[in-house]
Amino acid sequence: MNGSWKRAGRFGAALALVLAGALACGDSATSTPEQPASAGTGTTTAAPPSPPAGVVEFQQAEPGSGKGITIGFTQLSLASGFPQDVQKGVEEQAKRAGAELITCDSKMDAAKALDCANLFKTRGAQGLITFQADTNAAPRICAAGPAVPVLAVDISQKPCETSFVGAANAYAGQLIGYELGKHFKEKFDCKYDAFVSLEALQVGEVNEQRMGGIRQGFASVCGEVRNLRKLDAGGAGGDVAQKLMTDTLTALPGQHHIILVGINEDGILGALAAARAQNRTNDLYLGVQNFNPKNCVIYQHPNWIGSVAYFPERYGEILVPNLIKAVKGEKLPAQLLVPHLVINKANAKQNYPDYAC
């Protein structure tokens, strides 16, 4: 919101939200008691979610604005798709600005991130972009690096963090929840059989922001969510989601209007595999977090309502222009958040020219 970055230990769950890929381990499921579908007290006049404070627009770097400036970029892991997309955008914007860019792949290892910080200090970097997994190691890494402005990507890097750049999780959830609510109000008068939520409970607050935001957005149109089934897909990606969804569909025989939402695309792909195995693909209505234009299995689904884009390929349009401003002494907001957008069949090609699903 794109790569799968499976890693055991305390970082796995948090990283999952960054990469919208496989999450830290867990395969438990909880659900509320089954209730019959009934019409909600929905409204077609509900206002769409408003962007929170901190959401900014993408902005191309001004040509020549970074001349004479050296930027150090600590990468999360270039073995994964999301960081690869972030890096491509940062490289493009640094080149456009005329800044020198030094990149260093931490490979999701705090010790390697510490080496990156030392490298940037030796090379005289005047600003840092830090996409580093271990928030507990951040103070040591901050101390090792140069005393310069630092933009933290998706994972906090206090105490040296100048601004946090990343997802507006609750807002992203509200956007797709609202679209699901509108669809079910217009097509089915808010009638549905179950609301299945593929989550990452280990993540805690961020999971609740994103997935709770989906329920809030839906409820703003169709009223409080009924027959909610939370499935903790954890960090094993699509495999665990497939197993959980297999069990869930078995427990919902003859029900053909099942809302399915997920914290990432891996879980949705696993759930779709479960539905195909039971010949129940059309029973699912999809609201997805993250958008990778290559995941056509999702976008060709007849009931794909939409996906919230996280635009990793455009992070550079936030990171580079703002870091250059900070290097030049301009004060930045504490948060610089992604302007999320719901992508659907109508606007996919407009926002992703290479989209060919």
Short mmCIF file of the C-alpha atoms (twelve columns), coordinates in Angstrom:
data_MODEL
# 
_entry.id   MODEL 
# 
loop_
_atom_site.group_PDB 
_atom_site.id 
_atom_site.type_symbol 
_atom_site.label_atom_id 
_atom_site.label_alt_id 
_atom_site.label_comp_id 
_atom_site.label_asym_id 
_atom_site.label_seq_id 
_atom_site.Cartn_x 
_atom_site.Cartn_y 
_atom_site.Cartn_z 
_atom_site.pdbx_PDB_model_num 
ATOM 1   C CA . MET A 1   0.000   0.000   0.000   1 
ATOM 2   C CA . ASN A 2   4.462   -4.731  -3.319  1 
ATOM 3   C CA . GLY A 3   6.681   -7.381  -2.034  1 
ATOM 4   C CA . SER A 4   6.644   -9.887  0.728   1 
ATOM 5   C CA . TRP A 5   9.104   -9.381  3.562   1 
ATOM 6   C CA . LYS A 6   8.761   -12.232 6.006   1 
ATOM 7   C CA . ARG A 7   10.819  -11.766 9.140   1 
ATOM 8   C CA . ALA A 8   10.358  -13.317 12.565  1 
ATOM 9   C CA . GLY A 9   10.781  -11.292 15.734  1 
ATOM 10  C CA . ARG A 10  9.528   -8.066  17.110  1 
ATOM 11  C CA . PHE A 11  9.742   -6.042  13.876  1 
ATOM 12  C CA . GLY A 12  7.667   -8.283  11.623  1 
ATOM 13  C CA . ALA A 13  4.211   -7.022  12.490  1 
ATOM 14  C CA . ALA A 14  5.073   -3.340  12.322  1 
ATOM 15  C CA . LEU A 15  6.898   -3.752  9.039   1 
ATOM 16  C CA . ALA A 16  3.885   -5.459  7.545   1 
ATOM 17  C CA . LEU A 17  1.965   -2.220  7.499   1 
ATOM 18  C CA . VAL A 18  4.828   -0.445  5.805   1 
ATOM 19  C CA . LEU A 19  5.161   -2.912  2.983   1 
ATOM 20  C CA . ALA A 20  1.561   -4.121  2.839   1 
ATOM 21  C CA . GLY A 21  2.973   -7.627  2.507   1 
ATOM 22  C CA . ALA A 22  3.294   -10.606 4.876   1 
ATOM 23  C CA . LEU A 23  2.774   -9.846  8.554   1 
ATOM 24  C CA . ALA A 24  4.297   -11.325 11.703  1 
ATOM 25  C CA . CYS A 25  3.203   -14.779 12.721  1 
ATOM 26  C CA . GLY A 26  -0.265  -15.588 13.960  1 
ATOM 27  C CA . ASP A 27  -3.162  -17.706 12.798  1 
ATOM 28  C CA . SER A 28  -5.924  -17.282 15.334  1 
ATOM 29  C CA . ALA A 29  -9.448  -16.151 14.432  1 
ATOM 30  C CA . THR A 30  -12.173 -14.491 16.423  1 
ATOM 31  C CA . SER A 31  -15.710 -13.744 15.327  1 
ATOM 32  C CA . THR A 32  -18.943 -12.404 16.622  1 
ATOM 33  C CA . PRO A 33  -21.973 -14.698 16.666  1 
ATOM 34  C CA . GLU A 34  -23.658 -15.068 13.287  1 
ATOM 35  C CA . GLN A 35  -26.656 -12.854 12.707  1 
ATOM 36  C CA . PRO A 36  -29.103 -12.856 9.814   1 
ATOM 37  C CA . ALA A 37  -28.666 -10.188 7.190   1 
ATOM 38  C CA . SER A 38  -31.002 -7.242  7.561   1 
ATOM 39  C CA . ALA A 39  -31.386 -3.747  6.204   1 
ATOM 40  C CA . GLY A 40  -29.329 -1.104  7.947   1 
ATOM 41  C CA . THR A 41  -30.228 2.456   8.783   1 
ATOM 42  C CA . GLY A 42  -27.986 3.702   6.022   1 
ATOM 43  C CA . THR A 43  -27.865 7.131   4.501   1 
ATOM 44  C CA . THR A 44  -26.815 8.177   1.028   1 
ATOM 45  C CA . THR A 45  -26.082 11.689  2.273   1 
ATOM 46  C CA . ALA A 46  -23.120 10.745  4.490   1 
ATOM 47  C CA . ALA A 47  -20.140 12.975  3.759   1 
ATOM 48  C CA . PRO A 48  -16.938 11.306  2.541   1 
ATOM 49  C CA . PRO A 49  -14.003 11.174  4.975   1 
ATOM 50  C CA . SER A 50  -11.968 14.356  5.302   1 
ATOM 51  C CA . PRO A 51  -8.152  14.224  5.162   1 
ATOM 52  C CA . PRO A 52  -6.588  14.694  8.612   1 
ATOM 53  C CA . ALA A 53  -4.043  17.343  9.460   1 
ATOM 54  C CA . GLY A 54  -0.665  16.375  8.083   1 
ATOM 55  C CA . VAL A 55  -1.802  15.045  4.714   1 
ATOM 56  C CA . VAL A 56  0.192   16.802  1.985   1 
ATOM 57  C CA . GLU A 57  0.158   16.846  -1.792  1 
ATOM 58  C CA . PHE A 58  2.839   15.211  -3.890  1 
ATOM 59  C CA . GLN A 59  5.271   17.790  -5.239  1 
ATOM 60  C CA . GLN A 60  8.018   17.486  -7.823  1 
ATOM 61  C CA . ALA A 61  11.377  18.751  -6.618  1 
ATOM 62  C CA . GLU A 62  12.346  22.110  -8.051  1 
ATOM 63  C CA . PRO A 63  15.132  21.636  -10.605 1 
ATOM 64  C CA . GLY A 64  18.476  22.645  -9.142  1 
ATOM 65  C CA . SER A 65  17.076  23.137  -5.634  1 
ATOM 66  C CA . GLY A 66  19.347  20.439  -4.193  1 
ATOM 67  C CA . LYS A 67  22.586  21.556  -5.855  1 
ATOM 68  C CA . GLY A 68  25.456  21.141  -3.411  1 
ATOM 69  C CA . ILE A 69  23.361  19.052  -0.991  1 
ATOM 70  C CA . THR A 70  24.224  15.461  -0.116  1 
ATOM 71  C CA . ILE A 71  21.362  13.220  1.050   1 
ATOM 72  C CA . GLY A 72  21.889  9.954   2.893   1 
ATOM 73  C CA . PHE A 73  19.140  7.357   2.456   1 
ATOM 74  C CA . THR A 74  18.950  4.336   4.764   1 
ATOM 75  C CA . GLN A 75  16.773  1.734   3.051   1 
ATOM 76  C CA . LEU A 76  14.627  -0.857  4.793   1 
ATOM 77  C CA . SER A 77  15.380  -3.780  2.455   1 
ATOM 78  C CA . LEU A 78  15.896  -3.633  -1.274  1 
ATOM 79  C CA . ALA A 79  14.846  -7.279  -1.476  1 
ATOM 80  C CA . SER A 80  11.217  -6.115  -1.218  1 
ATOM 81  C CA . GLY A 81  8.958   -4.355  -3.674  1 
ATOM 82  C CA . PHE A 82  7.678   -1.477  -1.537  1 
ATOM 83  C CA . PRO A 83  11.181  -0.141  -0.657  1 
ATOM 84  C CA . GLN A 84  12.235  -0.629  -4.262  1 
ATOM 85  C CA . ASP A 85  9.365   1.626   -5.339  1 
ATOM 86  C CA . VAL A 86  10.272  4.189   -2.661  1 
ATOM 87  C CA . GLN A 87  13.911  4.176   -3.775  1 
ATOM 88  C CA . LYS A 88  13.029  4.689   -7.424  1 
ATOM 89  C CA . GLY A 89  10.991  7.768   -6.546  1 
ATOM 90  C CA . VAL A 90  13.692  9.186   -4.274  1 
ATOM 91  C CA . GLU A 91  16.350  8.669   -6.948  1 
ATOM 92  C CA . GLU A 92  14.208  10.432  -9.552  1 
ATOM 93  C CA . GLN A 93  13.538  13.431  -7.320  1 
ATOM 94  C CA . ALA A 94  17.135  13.737  -6.098  1 
ATOM 95  C CA . LYS A 95  18.318  13.748  -9.703  1 
ATOM 96  C CA . ARG A 96  15.706  16.343  -10.609 1 
ATOM 97  C CA . ALA A 97  16.818  18.532  -7.680  1 
ATOM 98  C CA . GLY A 98  20.503  18.129  -8.508  1 
ATOM 99  C CA . ALA A 99  21.289  16.631  -5.097  1 
ATOM 100 C CA . GLU A 100 23.839  13.901  -4.473  1 
ATOM 101 C CA . LEU A 101 22.137  10.764  -3.125  1 
ATOM 102 C CA . ILE A 102 23.969  8.105   -1.113  1 
ATOM 103 C CA . THR A 103 21.900  4.982   -0.470  1 
ATOM 104 C CA . CYS A 104 22.601  2.241   2.064   1 
ATOM 105 C CA . ASP A 105 20.518  -0.932  2.440   1 
ATOM 106 C CA . SER A 106 19.980  -1.841  6.102   1 
ATOM 107 C CA . LYS A 107 18.435  -5.206  5.106   1 
ATOM 108 C CA . MET A 108 16.100  -4.843  8.117   1 
ATOM 109 C CA . ASP A 109 19.108  -5.131  10.421  1 
ATOM 110 C CA . ALA A 110 19.749  -2.465  13.075  1 
ATOM 111 C CA . ALA A 111 23.495  -3.102  13.026  1 
ATOM 112 C CA . LYS A 112 23.598  -2.447  9.291   1 
ATOM 113 C CA . ALA A 113 21.497  0.692   9.776   1 
ATOM 114 C CA . LEU A 114 24.085  1.848   12.311  1 
ATOM 115 C CA . ASP A 115 26.786  1.303   9.682   1 
ATOM 116 C CA . CYS A 116 24.735  3.398   7.264   1 
ATOM 117 C CA . ALA A 117 24.584  6.249   9.775   1 
ATOM 118 C CA . ASN A 118 28.370  6.124   10.213  1 
ATOM 119 C CA . LEU A 119 28.808  6.158   6.430   1 
ATOM 120 C CA . PHE A 120 26.629  9.231   6.045   1 
ATOM 121 C CA . LYS A 121 28.569  11.049  8.766   1 
ATOM 122 C CA . THR A 122 31.856  10.222  7.061   1 
ATOM 123 C CA . ARG A 123 30.509  11.372  3.690   1 
ATOM 124 C CA . GLY A 124 29.199  14.650  5.100   1 
ATOM 125 C CA . ALA A 125 25.507  14.156  4.382   1 
ATOM 126 C CA . GLN A 126 23.466  17.292  5.095   1 
ATOM 127 C CA . GLY A 127 20.107  15.562  5.327   1 
ATOM 128 C CA . LEU A 128 18.931  12.006  5.955   1 
ATOM 129 C CA . ILE A 129 16.016  9.852   4.845   1 
ATOM 130 C CA . THR A 130 15.734  6.927   7.268   1 
ATOM 131 C CA . PHE A 131 13.638  3.856   6.454   1 
ATOM 132 C CA . GLN A 132 14.818  1.627   9.292   1 
ATOM 133 C CA . ALA A 133 13.001  -1.172  11.095  1 
ATOM 134 C CA . ASP A 134 13.959  -1.008  14.767  1 
ATOM 135 C CA . THR A 135 12.523  1.965   16.629  1 
ATOM 136 C CA . ASN A 136 14.326  0.797   19.787  1 
ATOM 137 C CA . ALA A 137 17.655  1.107   17.995  1 
ATOM 138 C CA . ALA A 138 16.837  4.555   16.619  1 
ATOM 139 C CA . PRO A 139 18.542  6.515   19.467  1 
ATOM 140 C CA . ARG A 140 21.848  4.700   18.846  1 
ATOM 141 C CA . ILE A 141 21.540  5.156   15.100  1 
ATOM 142 C CA . CYS A 142 20.672  8.828   15.513  1 
ATOM 143 C CA . ALA A 143 23.741  9.338   17.716  1 
ATOM 144 C CA . ALA A 144 26.011  7.667   15.176  1 
ATOM 145 C CA . GLY A 145 24.875  9.776   12.250  1 
ATOM 146 C CA . PRO A 146 25.425  13.447  11.466  1 
ATOM 147 C CA . ALA A 147 23.368  16.054  13.336  1 
ATOM 148 C CA . VAL A 148 21.219  17.006  10.360  1 
ATOM 149 C CA . PRO A 149 17.501  16.986  9.450   1 
ATOM 150 C CA . VAL A 150 16.031  13.474  9.359   1 
ATOM 151 C CA . LEU A 151 12.849  12.368  7.593   1 
ATOM 152 C CA . ALA A 152 11.606  9.051   8.991   1 
ATOM 153 C CA . VAL A 153 9.807   6.804   6.496   1 
ATOM 154 C CA . ASP A 154 6.833   4.881   7.933   1 
ATOM 155 C CA . ILE A 155 8.714   3.927   11.130  1 
ATOM 156 C CA . SER A 156 9.498   6.486   13.841  1 
ATOM 157 C CA . GLN A 157 13.169  7.427   14.273  1 
ATOM 158 C CA . LYS A 158 13.163  9.481   17.456  1 
ATOM 159 C CA . PRO A 159 14.964  11.374  18.915  1 
ATOM 160 C CA . CYS A 160 16.465  12.753  15.688  1 
ATOM 161 C CA . GLU A 161 13.302  12.616  13.573  1 
ATOM 162 C CA . THR A 162 12.502  16.003  12.047  1 
ATOM 163 C CA . SER A 163 9.296   14.812  10.362  1 
ATOM 164 C CA . PHE A 164 7.481   11.511  9.929   1 
ATOM 165 C CA . VAL A 165 6.580   10.606  6.340   1 
ATOM 166 C CA . GLY A 166 4.089   7.812   5.802   1 
ATOM 167 C CA . ALA A 167 0.552   6.525   5.794   1 
ATOM 168 C CA . ALA A 168 -2.507  8.217   7.326   1 
ATOM 169 C CA . ASN A 169 -3.796  4.861   8.542   1 
ATOM 170 C CA . ALA A 170 -7.217  5.747   9.941   1 
ATOM 171 C CA . TYR A 171 -8.009  7.943   6.961   1 
ATOM 172 C CA . ALA A 172 -6.933  5.230   4.511   1 
ATOM 173 C CA . GLY A 173 -9.291  2.829   6.243   1 
ATOM 174 C CA . GLN A 174 -12.164 5.282   6.312   1 
ATOM 175 C CA . LEU A 175 -11.836 5.900   2.572   1 
ATOM 176 C CA . ILE A 176 -12.405 2.299   1.520   1 
ATOM 177 C CA . GLY A 177 -15.002 1.688   4.234   1 
ATOM 178 C CA . TYR A 178 -17.012 4.620   2.933   1 
ATOM 179 C CA . GLU A 179 -16.868 3.271   -0.632  1 
ATOM 180 C CA . LEU A 180 -18.053 -0.146  0.545   1 
ATOM 181 C CA . GLY A 181 -20.899 1.485   2.455   1 
ATOM 182 C CA . LYS A 182 -21.980 3.484   -0.602  1 
ATOM 183 C CA . HIS A 183 -21.943 0.380   -2.776  1 
ATOM 184 C CA . PHE A 184 -24.022 -1.669  -0.359  1 
ATOM 185 C CA . LYS A 185 -26.463 1.156   0.273   1 
ATOM 186 C CA . GLU A 186 -27.048 1.731   -3.435  1 
ATOM 187 C CA . LYS A 187 -27.145 -1.929  -4.503  1 
ATOM 188 C CA . PHE A 188 -28.534 -3.798  -1.493  1 
ATOM 189 C CA . ASP A 189 -30.022 -1.214  0.899   1 
ATOM 190 C CA . CYS A 190 -27.163 -2.053  3.268   1 
ATOM 191 C CA . LYS A 191 -28.109 -5.741  3.441   1 
ATOM 192 C CA . TYR A 192 -25.202 -8.178  3.714   1 
ATOM 193 C CA . ASP A 193 -24.507 -11.536 5.333   1 
ATOM 194 C CA . ALA A 194 -21.150 -11.035 7.050   1 
ATOM 195 C CA . PHE A 195 -18.310 -8.548  7.347   1 
ATOM 196 C CA . VAL A 196 -14.953 -10.375 7.308   1 
ATOM 197 C CA . SER A 197 -11.887 -8.397  8.350   1 
ATOM 198 C CA . LEU A 198 -8.390  -9.814  7.705   1 
ATOM 199 C CA . GLU A 199 -6.225  -8.112  10.314  1 
ATOM 200 C CA . ALA A 200 -2.835  -8.083  12.022  1 
ATOM 201 C CA . LEU A 201 -3.753  -7.897  15.695  1 
ATOM 202 C CA . GLN A 202 -0.114  -7.954  16.831  1 
ATOM 203 C CA . VAL A 203 0.395   -4.521  15.315  1 
ATOM 204 C CA . GLY A 204 -1.968  -3.037  17.882  1 
ATOM 205 C CA . GLU A 205 -2.761  0.626   17.390  1 
ATOM 206 C CA . VAL A 206 -1.953  0.804   13.691  1 
ATOM 207 C CA . ASN A 207 -4.112  -2.239  12.986  1 
ATOM 208 C CA . GLU A 208 -7.005  -0.653  14.848  1 
ATOM 209 C CA . GLN A 209 -6.495  2.655   13.070  1 
ATOM 210 C CA . ARG A 210 -6.546  1.083   9.639   1 
ATOM 211 C CA . MET A 211 -9.146  -1.648  10.159  1 
ATOM 212 C CA . GLY A 212 -11.194 0.340   12.656  1 
ATOM 213 C CA . GLY A 213 -11.156 3.150   10.109  1 
ATOM 214 C CA . ILE A 214 -12.709 0.811   7.539   1 
ATOM 215 C CA . ARG A 215 -15.549 0.018   9.936   1 
ATOM 216 C CA . GLN A 216 -16.034 3.702   10.738  1 
ATOM 217 C CA . GLY A 217 -16.244 4.641   7.071   1 
ATOM 218 C CA . PHE A 218 -18.705 1.832   6.371   1 
ATOM 219 C CA . ALA A 219 -20.814 2.685   9.428   1 
ATOM 220 C CA . SER A 220 -21.099 6.318   8.323   1 
ATOM 221 C CA . VAL A 221 -23.250 5.057   5.431   1 
ATOM 222 C CA . CYS A 222 -24.749 1.738   6.548   1 
ATOM 223 C CA . GLY A 223 -24.770 1.965   10.331  1 
ATOM 224 C CA . GLU A 224 -22.846 -0.157  12.811  1 
ATOM 225 C CA . VAL A 225 -21.150 -3.196  11.298  1 
ATOM 226 C CA . ARG A 226 -23.074 -6.448  11.853  1 
ATOM 227 C CA . ASN A 227 -21.833 -10.026 11.928  1 
ATOM 228 C CA . LEU A 228 -18.204 -8.906  12.145  1 
ATOM 229 C CA . ARG A 229 -15.638 -11.666 11.862  1 
ATOM 230 C CA . LYS A 230 -12.080 -10.605 12.667  1 
ATOM 231 C CA . LEU A 231 -9.455  -12.994 11.342  1 
ATOM 232 C CA . ASP A 232 -5.888  -12.523 12.547  1 
ATOM 233 C CA . ALA A 233 -3.913  -13.354 9.407   1 
ATOM 234 C CA . GLY A 234 -0.659  -12.444 11.142  1 
ATOM 235 C CA . GLY A 235 2.683   -12.673 9.365   1 
ATOM 236 C CA . ALA A 236 2.466   -15.773 7.223   1 
ATOM 237 C CA . GLY A 237 0.764   -13.830 4.466   1 
ATOM 238 C CA . GLY A 238 -1.682  -15.449 2.103   1 
ATOM 239 C CA . ASP A 239 -1.305  -19.012 3.410   1 
ATOM 240 C CA . VAL A 240 -2.791  -18.263 6.823   1 
ATOM 241 C CA . ALA A 241 -5.473  -16.045 5.310   1 
ATOM 242 C CA . GLN A 242 -6.432  -18.847 2.944   1 
ATOM 243 C CA . LYS A 243 -6.867  -21.305 5.804   1 
ATOM 244 C CA . LEU A 244 -8.865  -18.864 7.902   1 
ATOM 245 C CA . MET A 245 -11.090 -17.910 5.001   1 
ATOM 246 C CA . THR A 246 -11.681 -21.554 4.134   1 
ATOM 247 C CA . ASP A 247 -13.022 -22.125 7.647   1 
ATOM 248 C CA . THR A 248 -15.057 -18.913 7.565   1 
ATOM 249 C CA . LEU A 249 -16.761 -19.699 4.261   1 
ATOM 250 C CA . THR A 250 -17.555 -23.199 5.495   1 
ATOM 251 C CA . ALA A 251 -19.297 -21.581 8.460   1 
ATOM 252 C CA . LEU A 252 -21.299 -19.305 6.121   1 
ATOM 253 C CA . PRO A 253 -23.059 -21.745 3.786   1 
ATOM 254 C CA . GLY A 254 -25.496 -20.307 1.260   1 
ATOM 255 C CA . GLN A 255 -24.507 -16.708 2.033   1 
ATOM 256 C CA . HIS A 256 -23.723 -14.677 -1.054  1 
ATOM 257 C CA . HIS A 257 -23.054 -11.119 0.145   1 
ATOM 258 C CA . ILE A 258 -19.913 -11.305 2.254   1 
ATOM 259 C CA . ILE A 259 -17.873 -8.133  2.647   1 
ATOM 260 C CA . LEU A 260 -14.136 -8.867  2.754   1 
ATOM 261 C CA . VAL A 261 -11.605 -6.252  3.837   1 
ATOM 262 C CA . GLY A 262 -7.910  -6.702  4.465   1 
ATOM 263 C CA . ILE A 263 -4.952  -4.869  5.932   1 
ATOM 264 C CA . ASN A 264 -2.874  -5.814  2.896   1 
ATOM 265 C CA . GLU A 265 -3.148  -7.482  -0.486  1 
ATOM 266 C CA . ASP A 266 -1.440  -10.723 0.564   1 
ATOM 267 C CA . GLY A 267 -4.340  -11.577 2.847   1 
ATOM 268 C CA . ILE A 268 -6.912  -10.779 0.162   1 
ATOM 269 C CA . LEU A 269 -5.088  -13.005 -2.327  1 
ATOM 270 C CA . GLY A 270 -5.144  -15.869 0.182   1 
ATOM 271 C CA . ALA A 271 -8.842  -15.357 0.877   1 
ATOM 272 C CA . LEU A 272 -9.612  -15.378 -2.845  1 
ATOM 273 C CA . ALA A 273 -7.778  -18.680 -3.200  1 
ATOM 274 C CA . ALA A 274 -10.023 -20.107 -0.481  1 
ATOM 275 C CA . ALA A 275 -13.133 -18.824 -2.246  1 
ATOM 276 C CA . ARG A 276 -12.054 -20.292 -5.584  1 
ATOM 277 C CA . ALA A 277 -11.534 -23.689 -3.977  1 
ATOM 278 C CA . GLN A 278 -15.160 -23.618 -2.770  1 
ATOM 279 C CA . ASN A 279 -16.511 -22.092 -5.994  1 
ATOM 280 C CA . ARG A 280 -17.642 -19.029 -4.046  1 
ATOM 281 C CA . THR A 281 -15.606 -16.252 -5.624  1 
ATOM 282 C CA . ASN A 282 -18.679 -14.161 -6.428  1 
ATOM 283 C CA . ASP A 283 -19.885 -14.292 -2.819  1 
ATOM 284 C CA . LEU A 284 -17.137 -11.859 -1.792  1 
ATOM 285 C CA . TYR A 285 -17.125 -8.056  -2.079  1 
ATOM 286 C CA . LEU A 286 -13.615 -6.633  -1.754  1 
ATOM 287 C CA . GLY A 287 -12.273 -3.522  -0.058  1 
ATOM 288 C CA . VAL A 288 -8.476  -3.544  -0.056  1 
ATOM 289 C CA . GLN A 289 -5.614  -1.654  1.581   1 
ATOM 290 C CA . ASN A 290 -2.753  -0.871  -0.805  1 
ATOM 291 C CA . PHE A 291 -2.718  -0.994  -4.578  1 
ATOM 292 C CA . ASN A 292 -0.155  -2.816  -6.687  1 
ATOM 293 C CA . PRO A 293 -1.188  -2.528  -10.345 1 
ATOM 294 C CA . LYS A 294 0.242   -5.996  -11.009 1 
ATOM 295 C CA . ASN A 295 -2.171  -7.823  -8.682  1 
ATOM 296 C CA . CYS A 296 -4.763  -8.431  -11.385 1 
ATOM 297 C CA . VAL A 297 -6.300  -11.370 -9.497  1 
ATOM 298 C CA . ILE A 298 -7.813  -8.780  -7.167  1 
ATOM 299 C CA . TYR A 299 -8.718  -6.129  -9.723  1 
ATOM 300 C CA . GLN A 300 -10.359 -8.533  -12.149 1 
ATOM 301 C CA . HIS A 301 -12.646 -9.814  -9.406  1 
ATOM 302 C CA . PRO A 302 -16.259 -8.991  -10.341 1 
ATOM 303 C CA . ASN A 303 -16.942 -7.476  -6.895  1 
ATOM 304 C CA . TRP A 304 -13.752 -5.491  -6.386  1 
ATOM 305 C CA . ILE A 305 -15.125 -2.240  -4.961  1 
ATOM 306 C CA . GLY A 306 -11.758 -0.539  -4.660  1 
ATOM 307 C CA . SER A 307 -8.302  -0.357  -3.116  1 
ATOM 308 C CA . VAL A 308 -6.673  2.469   -1.172  1 
ATOM 309 C CA . ALA A 309 -3.419  3.490   -2.843  1 
ATOM 310 C CA . TYR A 310 -0.343  4.208   -0.713  1 
ATOM 311 C CA . PHE A 311 1.803   5.381   -3.654  1 
ATOM 312 C CA . PRO A 312 5.259   4.150   -2.552  1 
ATOM 313 C CA . GLU A 313 6.560   5.102   -5.993  1 
ATOM 314 C CA . ARG A 314 5.722   8.744   -5.186  1 
ATOM 315 C CA . TYR A 315 7.132   8.958   -1.643  1 
ATOM 316 C CA . GLY A 316 10.127  10.717  -3.160  1 
ATOM 317 C CA . GLU A 317 7.874   13.642  -4.092  1 
ATOM 318 C CA . ILE A 318 7.301   14.208  -0.383  1 
ATOM 319 C CA . LEU A 319 10.716  13.201  0.933   1 
ATOM 320 C CA . VAL A 320 13.153  15.012  -1.340  1 
ATOM 321 C CA . PRO A 321 11.541  18.482  -1.668  1 
ATOM 322 C CA . ASN A 322 10.824  18.647  2.063   1 
ATOM 323 C CA . LEU A 323 14.244  17.409  3.133   1 
ATOM 324 C CA . ILE A 324 15.872  20.064  0.936   1 
ATOM 325 C CA . LYS A 325 13.669  22.676  2.618   1 
ATOM 326 C CA . ALA A 326 14.761  21.413  6.038   1 
ATOM 327 C CA . VAL A 327 18.445  21.441  5.065   1 
ATOM 328 C CA . LYS A 328 17.998  25.072  4.037   1 
ATOM 329 C CA . GLY A 329 16.557  25.906  7.456   1 
ATOM 330 C CA . GLU A 330 12.830  25.791  6.800   1 
ATOM 331 C CA . LYS A 331 10.724  24.361  9.614   1 
ATOM 332 C CA . LEU A 332 8.666   21.308  8.647   1 
ATOM 333 C CA . PRO A 333 5.443   19.912  10.152  1 
ATOM 334 C CA . ALA A 334 5.847   16.952  12.505  1 
ATOM 335 C CA . GLN A 335 3.979   14.743  10.022  1 
ATOM 336 C CA . LEU A 336 3.935   14.648  6.240   1 
ATOM 337 C CA . LEU A 337 1.268   12.099  5.362   1 
ATOM 338 C CA . VAL A 338 0.420   10.427  2.063   1 
ATOM 339 C CA . PRO A 339 -2.643  11.745  0.161   1 
ATOM 340 C CA . HIS A 340 -4.397  8.379   -0.108  1 
ATOM 341 C CA . LEU A 341 -6.846  7.729   -2.919  1 
ATOM 342 C CA . VAL A 342 -9.370  4.983   -3.609  1 
ATOM 343 C CA . ILE A 343 -8.491  3.235   -6.859  1 
ATOM 344 C CA . ASN A 344 -11.215 1.391   -8.753  1 
ATOM 345 C CA . LYS A 345 -11.956 0.213   -12.266 1 
ATOM 346 C CA . ALA A 346 -12.978 3.721   -13.313 1 
ATOM 347 C CA . ASN A 347 -9.781  5.549   -12.341 1 
ATOM 348 C CA . ALA A 348 -7.047  2.864   -12.232 1 
ATOM 349 C CA . LYS A 349 -5.659  3.662   -15.680 1 
ATOM 350 C CA . GLN A 350 -5.715  7.394   -15.002 1 
ATOM 351 C CA . ASN A 351 -3.596  7.024   -11.864 1 
ATOM 352 C CA . TYR A 352 -1.458  4.109   -13.067 1 
ATOM 353 C CA . PRO A 353 -0.832  4.399   -16.840 1 
ATOM 354 C CA . ASP A 354 0.792   0.955   -16.908 1 
ATOM 355 C CA . TYR A 355 -2.286  -0.684  -15.362 1 
ATOM 356 C CA . ALA A 356 -3.395  -3.466  -17.726 1 
ATOM 357 C CA . CYS A 357 -5.681  -5.740  -15.672 1 
# 
